[in-house]
């Protein structure tokens, strides 16, 4: 799995979990997390900077990434 796919999977999981938490708890503040992830994906598309990618690259020796 490439770093790009890991980032997309992680973002999708965080968005789904935050929406489920907002629905089940009734606390709409969880939707701020959804907005944050969405904005981070958007800025990453334009700038190429992604904090999760930096973390995954530093863990590159511990995690086996295939190209």
For each residue, the residues with C-beta under 8 A, 3 or more apart:
1: 5 6 9 65 66
2: 5 6 65 66 67
3: 6 7 53 56 57 65
4: 7 8
5: 1 2 8 9
6: 1 2 3 9 10 52 56
7: 3 4 10 11 50 52 53 56
8: 4 5 11 12
9: 1 5 6 12 13
10: 6 7 13 14 52
11: 7 8 14 15 37 40 41
12: 8 9 15 16
13: 9 10 16 17
14: 10 11 17 18 33 34 37
15: 11 12 18 19 34 37 38
16: 12 13 19 20
17: 13 14 20 21
18: 14 15 21 22 30 31 33 34 37
19: 15 16 22 23 30 31 34
20: 16 17 23 24
21: 17 18 24 25 27 30
22: 18 19 25 26 27 28 29 30 31 34
23: 19 20 26
24: 20 21
25: 21 22 30
26: 22 23
27: 21 22 30
28: 22 31
29: 22 32
30: 18 19 21 22 25 27 33 34
31: 18 19 22 28 34 35
32: 29 35 36
33: 14 18 30 36 37
34: 14 15 18 19 22 30 31 37 38
35: 31 32 38 39
36: 32 33 39 40
37: 11 14 15 18 33 34 40 41
38: 15 34 35 41 42
39: 35 36 42 43
40: 11 36 37 43 44 50 51
41: 11 37 38 44 45
42: 38 39 45 46
43: 39 40 46 47 49
44: 40 41 47 48 49 50
45: 41 42
46: 42 43
47: 43 44
48: 44
49: 43 44
50: 7 40 44 53 54
51: 40 54 55
52: 6 7 10 55 56
53: 3 7 50 56 57
54: 50 51 57 58
55: 51 52 58 59
56: 3 6 7 52 53 59 60 63 65
57: 3 53 54 60
58: 54 55
59: 55 56 62 63
60: 56 57 63 65
61:
62: 59
63: 56 59 60
64:
65: 1 2 3 56 60
66: 1 2
67: 2
